[in-house]
Amino acid sequence: MKRLNLIFILILIVLITLLSRIYFLSIKSNTYYEELSKRNYIKKIYKVPNRGIIKDRNGVPLAMNKLGFSINLKPHLRSYKKREKLDELITLINNHFPQYSKEDLLKEYMKLDSNYKHDFVKIVEFIPYENFFDKYTIFNSNDDIEIKAEVKRVYPYGENASHIIGYVGKASKIDIENNEFSRYSDIIGKNGLEKYYNEKLQGKLGEKIVKVNALNKEIETLEETEAFTDNDLNISIDIRLQKYIQEIFGEDSGAVVVMNAKNGEILAAGSYPEFDNNIFVDGISIDEWNKLRNDFNHPFTNKLINGIYPPGSTIKMGIALSFLENGIKPNFEVYCSGSMQLGKRNFRCWKHDGHGRVGFKRAIRESCDDFFYKGSLQVGINKISESLKEYGIGVETGIDLGNEFYATNPNKEWKQEKYRQPWYLGDTINASIGQGYMTVTPMQIARYTAFIATGSLPKPHLAFDAYEAPKEIAYRPSDLKLVQEGMYEVANNPNGTAYYHVRESNITLAAKTGTAQVVAIPQEEKKRMKESELKYYHRSHAWLTGYGPYKDPQYVVSIIVEHGGHGGSAAGHVMSKIFNKLEELGYIKNNK
């Protein structure tokens, strides 16, 4: 009996196994193969929207799309039997567009075609509409050729605002892994606003599900969704002002920022020398890349946010305010003899014979180094550093460009962590005049100047949607007023360091010059060498930052001229002309 039961159980197991297999073959596998067969005749096509246009504040396109066509050949023409057909097609393209050699076209086809590829092979990326229009019917009537509408990114103003706008380039494998959209658009933002706002500018893909025949020809549309095209970007730049600044800045290297002092809108910003963004769209050549990379003036560096410089005397307003906020009285004075001895080190004032008795306003007006040396020893670097951080020094400004550098706002802890060395009093003295370890970016100086002008710290921004309310900072209004009066005298008192250099301005300005040393001056030098006596790349960087009108601060202009020497003489005419242009364009209406 037990043996009989065992046999029945075995028979039952075999029956169940057979029935399961029959079910799989007749039902489950049928569903699988049905889905597989659908792939053979149903095709999903992604619809890529045109990349959004970047427009200046007046609606002028700064980055736009040029219409054209690509030429695509039928796949699987590389075999011996079909090679003659392929040669005919390549010859046809070469006859009408001789700029594409037969050898390059054939090489491109062979590289992209494969046994697994069923879409047409793109061998000519882009031919402008006006160059292709009269030849369209010749190519489109050939069943072995597919002509597709294409767009190419174009920057109509070339070198103007190139570091701000940025550029697009061909999407790499890493780009595609991180951004699926770029698999279908084939381009992605690589730099500047094009990169920061890439997701907005690219829009969203649409889909079209179609039925195709054995020849891969569309015969029916089954489903369709439109691409998202509300993807233009409106920014605060005025290209008229941007072009004007590039003209007056000339061949110098450096940076200029023009910013609304109250809300942080960037009206113009240039990193010089600029470069033409158009060279990156199709892929830059090795020769062009090496030319940019090896230029000592660093045209490829965005100096606005990645240029790291000693602030020189432009930091003195912040240092002075820190003195006042940390216990030094407004009537504090020192006697400047031209130098100050500390241990074995002699710290010189820029004025060899000294300034005599100096208080806050005169120290700012005439940029007396000795005043800040002695005041800094009373306050100490940690308190000074803490104040400067509040004023925007050594922190990101938050501008919508990405990859912004912090620069350095040093203190005792910073030096210990970075160099494993103690902080010395000499380090404090150097920092008090914007030298030594202290560094800034031009965008930080512009933002910090806006704080000095208005009493609050705005966030610089380019896209209007990126606006944030300015940061409120605690200070005594009388202290800030004293610093502002010092800046006023820099530009309006005959003894001010910028007075004779900004007199062309129609606007009443407050300003501060700065000379940022590139090389240290040896201790044995009894008197500073003239900048003109130094080799060009050893000359100091020239700073000038200011705001206007003085009584109703509306705009900040911050300028650095690399190896320009003195800030007033190197940048004063540029600042004056910029403020006059702001008035001409209607931005400054109330010159109090």
Sequence and secondary structure as in RCSB ss.txt:
>XXXX:A:sequence
MKRLNLIFILILIVLITLLSRIYFLSIKSNTYYEELSKRNYIKKIYKVPNRGIIKDRNGVPLAMNKLGFSINLKP
HLRSYKKREKLDELITLINNHFPQYSKEDLLKEYMKLDSNYKHDFVKIVEFIPYENFFDKYTIFNSNDDIEIKAE
VKRVYPYGENASHIIGYVGKASKIDIENNEFSRYSDIIGKNGLEKYYNEKLQGKLGEKIVKVNALNKEIETLEET
EAFTDNDLNISIDIRLQKYIQEIFGEDSGAVVVMNAKNGEILAAGSYPEFDNNIFVDGISIDEWNKLRNDFNHPF
TNKLINGIYPPGSTIKMGIALSFLENGIKPNFEVYCSGSMQLGKRNFRCWKHDGHGRVGFKRAIRESCDDFFYKG
SLQVGINKISESLKEYGIGVETGIDLGNEFYATNPNKEWKQEKYRQPWYLGDTINASIGQGYMTVTPMQIARYTA
FIATGSLPKPHLAFDAYEAPKEIAYRPSDLKLVQEGMYEVANNPNGTAYYHVRESNITLAAKTGTAQVVAIPQEE
KKRMKESELKYYHRSHAWLTGYGPYKDPQYVVSIIVEHGGHGGSAAGHVMSKIFNKLEELGYIKNNK
>XXXX:A:secstr
 HHHHHHHHHHHHHHHHHHHHHHIIIIIHHHHHHHHHHHHHEEEEEE      EE TTS EEEEEEEEEEEEE S
S  STTTHHHHHHHHHHHHHH TTS HHHHHHHHHHH  TT  S EEEEEEEEHHHHGGGHHHHHT TTEEEEEE
EEEE TTTTTTHHHH EEEE  HHHHHH THHHHH EEEEEHHHHHTHHHHH B EEEEEEE TT  EEEEEEEE
  B    EEBS  HHHHHHHHHHHTT  EEEEEEETTT BEEEEEEES   GGGGTS   HHHHHHHHH TT TT
S HHHH  B  GGGGHHHHHHHHHHTT  TT  EEE SEEEETTEEEE SSTT  EEE HHHHHHTT HHHHHHH
HHHH HHHHHHHHHHTTTTS    TTS     B   HHHHHHHHS    HHHHHHHHTT TT BB HHHHHHHHH
HHHHSEE   BSBGGG    EE    HHHHHHHHHHHHHHHHSTTSTTGGGSTT SS  EEEEEEE SS   TT 
SS   GGGS GGGS EEEEEEEESSSS  EEEEEEETT  SHHHHHHHHHHHHHHHHHHTTS     
